[in-house]
Amino acid sequence: MPLSSISKEAAIGTAVLGVAVAAGFLAGRRSCSRFAHGTLKGSGSLLQQYVLDHSLREHPALTKLKMVTSQRHDGRMMVSCDQAQLMANLARLIRAKKVIEIGVFTGYNTLNMALIIPDDGKVVACDINEDTAKLGRPFWKEAGVEHKIDLRIKPAIQTLDDLLANGEAGTFDFAFIDADKGGYNDYYEKCLQLIRKGGIIAIDNVLFSGKVLNSGKYGGDIQSMHELNEKIFHDPRVTISMLSIGDGVTLAFKL
Ligand SMILES: C[S@@+](CC[C@H](N)C(=O)[O-])C[C@H]1O[C@@H](n2cnc3c(N)ncnc32)[C@H](O)[C@@H]1O
C-alpha cells in the first residue's frame, strides 16, 4: 500500500508506536475487513482497500488499538473496522445510550461504541477472557471513555440474565453479538428482550467465511449459524438486512 494512502490518524499512530508496530498496522489494515480472508477471498482486496482509504475515519485510539491487536497471532478475530464504523453510525442515528457488546476480545468495537454514546451512556461489555479484554483498557482510557464501559468477565449468557434480573429489559438501544457461535441463538433471544423497540441487534459472522452455503456438510456451529439465519429471516419480531461486509452481519431492527 503506498504511504500516501495512510490517513493522518494512522501517521500519528505510526509515529507513536514505531516502525515495527507500523508494519503490523499495514498488515492489519489490509485485513481490516474479515471478508478479505473469507467469502470474497482475493477478488476484492484492492477495491476493499479503496473503500477503507475513502471511508474509514478512525479515532486515533481505535487506530492504535487496531495496531496492537494486529500484532497478535489471533488478531484477525477483531471486528472489521468498516463494519464497526457502520454500526457506530447506526447507533448514533438511533441516539443509542445503552449498548451490549457480546465478545469484547481486545475491545475495538467496545471503544468504537463508547465513543459515540453520550457521557452518561454505557456499554456492557461481555467476555470470558480478561487477558485480552484488558489490552483495550489503556486505549479506552486514552480516549476518555473508560467510565462508559462496564466490563463483565463471565459467560455472556450470565451477564444477559443478570441484566434481565435487574429489570433492564427493553432499556438497551444496540447489541452486537460476536462471541462463541454456539451461543448465538440464546444471545439473540436475550437481546430481543433487552433491546427497546426501534433498537438494533447486529449479529456477526452470519456468512461464516462462505461456509453457510454448505452448512449441511460442515454441521456444528456452521449449521447452527445457517439455522439462525433461517430463523431471523422469518422472525416477525424484527425487520432485517443481511450485509456482506466483514464476515457477514445481519442487522435486526426490533419492531
Ligand atoms: C471475535 S472475538 C470478538 C471481537 C470484538 N467484538 C471486537 O470488537 O474486535 C470473540 C470473543 O468472544 C469471547 N467469548 C467466547 N465465548 C464467550 C462466552 N461464552 N461469553 C462471553 N464471551 C465469549 C472470546 O473470548 C473472544 O474475545
Ligand as a Chemical Component Dictionary entry (heavy atoms), coordinates in Angstrom:
data_LIG
# 
_chem_comp.id                   LIG 
_chem_comp.type                 NON-POLYMER 
_chem_comp.pdbx_formal_charge   0 
_chem_comp.three_letter_code    LIG 
# 
loop_
_chem_comp_atom.comp_id 
_chem_comp_atom.atom_id 
_chem_comp_atom.alt_atom_id 
_chem_comp_atom.type_symbol 
_chem_comp_atom.charge 
_chem_comp_atom.model_Cartn_x 
_chem_comp_atom.model_Cartn_y 
_chem_comp_atom.model_Cartn_z 
_chem_comp_atom.pdbx_ordinal 
LIG C1  C1  C 0  -14.486 -12.458 17.585 1  
LIG S1  S1  S 1  -13.985 -12.036 19.195 2  
LIG C2  C2  C 0  -14.835 -10.506 19.496 3  
LIG C3  C3  C 0  -14.280 -9.333  18.679 4  
LIG C4  C4  C 0  -14.742 -7.985  19.189 5  
LIG N1  N1  N 0  -16.186 -7.810  19.070 6  
LIG C5  C5  C 0  -14.026 -6.817  18.540 7  
LIG O1  O1  O 0  -14.548 -5.690  18.593 8  
LIG O2  O2  O -1 -12.930 -6.977  17.971 9  
LIG C6  C6  C 0  -14.878 -13.188 20.193 10 
LIG C7  C7  C 0  -14.722 -13.014 21.703 11 
LIG O3  O3  O 0  -15.759 -13.769 22.325 12 
LIG C8  C8  C 0  -15.286 -14.214 23.576 13 
LIG N2  N2  N 0  -16.125 -15.296 24.055 14 
LIG C9  C9  C 0  -16.113 -16.606 23.695 15 
LIG N3  N3  N 0  -17.036 -17.297 24.362 16 
LIG C10 C10 C 0  -17.671 -16.410 25.187 17 
LIG C11 C11 C 0  -18.725 -16.518 26.127 18 
LIG N4  N4  N 0  -19.338 -17.688 26.384 19 
LIG N5  N5  N 0  -19.103 -15.409 26.782 20 
LIG C12 C12 C 0  -18.505 -14.221 26.538 21 
LIG N6  N6  N 0  -17.506 -14.062 25.653 22 
LIG C13 C13 C 0  -17.085 -15.147 24.988 23 
LIG C14 C14 C 0  -13.835 -14.597 23.287 24 
LIG O4  O4  O 0  -13.097 -14.623 24.495 25 
LIG C15 C15 C 0  -13.410 -13.508 22.319 26 
LIG O5  O5  O 0  -12.741 -12.469 22.983 27 
# 
loop_
_chem_comp_bond.comp_id 
_chem_comp_bond.atom_id_1 
_chem_comp_bond.atom_id_2 
_chem_comp_bond.value_order 
_chem_comp_bond.pdbx_ordinal 
LIG C1  S1  SING 1  
LIG S1  C2  SING 2  
LIG S1  C6  SING 3  
LIG C2  C3  SING 4  
LIG C3  C4  SING 5  
LIG C4  N1  SING 6  
LIG C4  C5  SING 7  
LIG C5  O1  DOUB 8  
LIG C5  O2  SING 9  
LIG C6  C7  SING 10 
LIG C7  O3  SING 11 
LIG C7  C15 SING 12 
LIG O3  C8  SING 13 
LIG C8  N2  SING 14 
LIG C8  C14 SING 15 
LIG N2  C9  SING 16 
LIG N2  C13 SING 17 
LIG C9  N3  DOUB 18 
LIG N3  C10 SING 19 
LIG C10 C11 SING 20 
LIG C10 C13 DOUB 21 
LIG C11 N4  SING 22 
LIG C11 N5  DOUB 23 
LIG N5  C12 SING 24 
LIG C12 N6  DOUB 25 
LIG N6  C13 SING 26 
LIG C14 O4  SING 27 
LIG C14 C15 SING 28 
LIG C15 O5  SING 29 
# 
